[in-house]
Amino acid sequence: MIPGLGFKMTLWSGLLFLFAFLEFINYYYYQLSHDSKNDLRYLLQHKRLRHSLLYRDMKKRKVP
């Protein structure tokens, strides 16, 4: 903890950082949200998360 900051402020900033990190993963690597029947079917059938569309496009173009 940082001196001078309250526990609530530290908790909120930690949760915000966690949310930002999950959004980063969702956007660049894996699709974390499953909001359609096809997404859920893929998840149950393959037992793994689907790569995001941006990840697939970057792989096609070999972007580091």
Phi, psi and omega in degrees: 000151179267130178299139179096340176263139179283168180297320181298318180295319179293320179296313180296318180292325176294318178293322177295318177297318178298316178299316180297321179295317178294323176295322176300312179297317181298321184280319188259337187236295186236147176278109183269338181265134180234094187246007177229165180296323179295320178297314179294321178298317178298316181297315181288325182286317185262347178058035175205164180281147179278142176291148180288161180296321179295321178299315180295320178295319180293325177294322179296323184265001178057044177276129182289000000 
